[in-house]
Amino acid sequence: MKPMKQLWELVKYKPGLYIANVVVWSIVELIPLLPILVIREILDSFTNNVALDQRFWWLIALTVIIYLGQILFIYMGVVVGVLYALFIEGLMRNNLFKALLNRPGAQALTISPGEALSRFRDDVYEACDVLGWPPDIVGKGLRAFIAVVVLATVNLKITFLVIIPLLVVSAIVQQVRKRVQKYREASREATSKVIGAMGEIFGAVQAIQVAGAEESVLQHYRELNKNRHSKMLKDTLFVKVVGSVLNNVVHLGTGMILLFAAGAMKIGNFSIGDFVLFINYWFLIANFTEHFGGMLSSYQQAKVSMQRLWDFLQDTPDDELVRHEDINMIGKLKEEKGSNSNSPKEDLESLDRLEVRNLSYCFSNNKVGVKNVNFTIEKNSFTVITGRIASGKTTLVRLILGLLPLQEGEILWNDKSVEDPSSFFTPPRSAYTGQVPRLFSDTVRENILLGQEDMGENVVVEEAIYSAVLESDIASLEKGLDTVIGPRGVKLSGGQQQRVSAARMFASQAQLYVFDDLSSALDVETERTLWNRLLQKRDSTCIAISNRPIALQMAHQIIVMKDGEMIAKGTMDELLETCEEFQQIYGQKNAMA
Ligand SMILES: Nc1ncnc2c1ncn2[C@@H]1O[C@H](COP(=O)(O)OP(=O)(O)OP(=O)(O)O)[C@@H](O)[C@H]1O
């Protein structure tokens, strides 16, 4: 979609508000023409020695009324302008957020969270800012036109002599302004990198400290800032130089008026009032050309920001960015329904069998994730996916759960093909915990329930805590379930974080539980208890990625991955006899246990 078309869609989003914006600001811009005419009248009365009669005071009163009227219209203009800007920025941020949440989870963000924030905040602002110019420009343009006509009727020659150089310089400046886009792109990119690095540094303070990398990280950050400094300087300098050239043309024009007016006044066909009229109207005309240039620069900036927002959308169609939708900006916030509430438990077909057929996935860099994987999982069974580092285990479960888009192959739930795994494999059908537990800076209870209502007396939470073998940990916490666990759960040990994530899965009472390396920070006994409790649960089918001996020993079925391919499957005893790869994995881990 072309930037212009997107902007037009934004105008059409709240057409009434936009028209009001144009009308009000046009009136604001046109009003200054009047007091200058009044002042000219007053000055000419002075120079013609007309007595200060009642008419004079009426003219003064009229000037005051005109300015008061302008204040009122400016107030109205600010209200409609700000409201409109909030609507369109809100719409774009809302659409961006939706697009982000609709993408397969493992692909949602291809940039750092800090950079993503910069796109949400700065790029949306700049993409919308350009629409704030036309309401101004329409009024300024009309005002400049009227001013030229009035000046021409007063003195055609002087009008012609000052306007022509202004138009020539403006046209040259507009050509030069095209370079703004290049400088702007570079400065936005450099700013994003700084914000992104800042976000990553804040998120990894501990890792930086333990690696003793403070100085080198700061050095890297300084370099990013230095780069940003130079790009921003070029960008700002360029814009300011262009602006000041135009500004000086205005002063040059004033000088020319003085020069030509002196001659005309000498021969008596140019009054003091005319002179004041010329000087003031000249500023209004030049103000239009300056703002018109500003709008063109703003359009170049908007194009850069839009391109960055489209890149952020990835394969979501561009027009999604400006899709019209009610965004609830005025009045009470509407209740948003969570995705779980769309799929009440009784409507779900309970899992009897999960089948994976010919599943393959290739990353965008042509790296094979998984290749032609086939297996079946029966209800109430425990399947362990094992394999060396980078053998494709995580890619496989992410594909099944729709966290990566389905490229090739099929996933069947009770022999029925799943069309859209990303919306299908959500609670209460399935629950998943990735390798790194994602906890929030809230209480343990909220981290487990994630906003879900608990039934009666903490039944869901208590059951989840028991299944996750967390009961003694909770008892030892200062405020038990109401203990706030800090950003990303930093107040808990690694094993506790993993089990709070597991408890969150159990609280969703899903039919299929998928764990990616859940037990890596658990001691042998806790791990054994956890798998035992899970296997005792009714209606719980489980897939776990693990190389740990306990999980392998308890598994009903083991899938062995190597270089993205499933090279064997069976029980532990079968694989120990037949699969060399498995023997090595199990042998190593067993020796370490
Ligand atoms: N987003 C990505 N882009 C490109 N390649 C990727 C991406 N994610 C994973 N890979 C590659 O795909 C292969 C399989 O990775 P995967 O994470 O599935 O392995 P794994 O068996 O789960 O590893 P580990 O045991 O270390 O978690 C690896 O070679 C990895 O480098």
Ligand as a Chemical Component Dictionary entry (heavy atoms), coordinates in Angstrom:
data_LIG
# 
_chem_comp.id                   LIG 
_chem_comp.type                 NON-POLYMER 
_chem_comp.pdbx_formal_charge   0 
_chem_comp.three_letter_code    LIG 
# 
loop_
_chem_comp_atom.comp_id 
_chem_comp_atom.atom_id 
_chem_comp_atom.alt_atom_id 
_chem_comp_atom.type_symbol 
_chem_comp_atom.charge 
_chem_comp_atom.model_Cartn_x 
_chem_comp_atom.model_Cartn_y 
_chem_comp_atom.model_Cartn_z 
_chem_comp_atom.pdbx_ordinal 
LIG N1  N1  N 0 14.851 -18.503 14.554 1  
LIG C1  C1  C 0 15.757 -19.283 13.990 2  
LIG N2  N2  N 0 16.330 -18.923 12.842 3  
LIG C2  C2  C 0 17.223 -19.701 12.228 4  
LIG N3  N3  N 0 17.635 -20.899 12.705 5  
LIG C3  C3  C 0 17.101 -21.313 13.864 6  
LIG C4  C4  C 0 16.153 -20.541 14.572 7  
LIG N4  N4  N 0 15.790 -21.202 15.691 8  
LIG C5  C5  C 0 16.484 -22.346 15.685 9  
LIG N5  N5  N 0 17.270 -22.420 14.596 10 
LIG C6  C6  C 0 18.167 -23.518 14.220 11 
LIG O1  O1  O 0 17.389 -24.698 14.087 12 
LIG C7  C7  C 0 18.082 -25.807 14.615 13 
LIG C8  C8  C 0 17.220 -26.507 15.650 14 
LIG O2  O2  O 0 17.068 -25.651 16.771 15 
LIG P1  P1  P 0 16.207 -26.075 18.029 16 
LIG O3  O3  O 0 16.125 -24.892 18.933 17 
LIG O4  O4  O 0 14.948 -26.655 17.568 18 
LIG O5  O5  O 0 17.122 -27.201 18.669 19 
LIG P2  P2  P 0 16.966 -27.949 20.051 20 
LIG O6  O6  O 0 17.166 -29.382 19.776 21 
LIG O7  O7  O 0 15.729 -27.556 20.742 22 
LIG O8  O8  O 0 18.233 -27.357 20.811 23 
LIG P3  P3  P 0 18.476 -27.224 22.400 24 
LIG O9  O9  O 0 18.580 -28.565 22.966 25 
LIG O10 O10 O 0 19.774 -26.477 22.454 26 
LIG O11 O11 O 0 17.336 -26.432 22.914 27 
LIG C9  C9  C 0 19.376 -25.259 15.187 28 
LIG O12 O12 O 0 20.412 -25.512 14.276 29 
LIG C10 C10 C 0 19.149 -23.787 15.325 30 
LIG O13 O13 O 0 20.339 -23.064 15.123 31 
# 
loop_
_chem_comp_bond.comp_id 
_chem_comp_bond.atom_id_1 
_chem_comp_bond.atom_id_2 
_chem_comp_bond.value_order 
_chem_comp_bond.pdbx_ordinal 
LIG N1  C1  SING 1  
LIG C1  N2  SING 2  
LIG C1  C4  DOUB 3  
LIG N2  C2  DOUB 4  
LIG C2  N3  SING 5  
LIG N3  C3  DOUB 6  
LIG C3  C4  SING 7  
LIG C3  N5  SING 8  
LIG C4  N4  SING 9  
LIG N4  C5  DOUB 10 
LIG C5  N5  SING 11 
LIG N5  C6  SING 12 
LIG C6  O1  SING 13 
LIG C6  C10 SING 14 
LIG O1  C7  SING 15 
LIG C7  C8  SING 16 
LIG C7  C9  SING 17 
LIG C8  O2  SING 18 
LIG O2  P1  SING 19 
LIG P1  O3  DOUB 20 
LIG P1  O4  SING 21 
LIG P1  O5  SING 22 
LIG O5  P2  SING 23 
LIG P2  O6  DOUB 24 
LIG P2  O7  SING 25 
LIG P2  O8  SING 26 
LIG O8  P3  SING 27 
LIG P3  O9  DOUB 28 
LIG P3  O10 SING 29 
LIG P3  O11 SING 30 
LIG C9  O12 SING 31 
LIG C9  C10 SING 32 
LIG C10 O13 SING 33 
# 
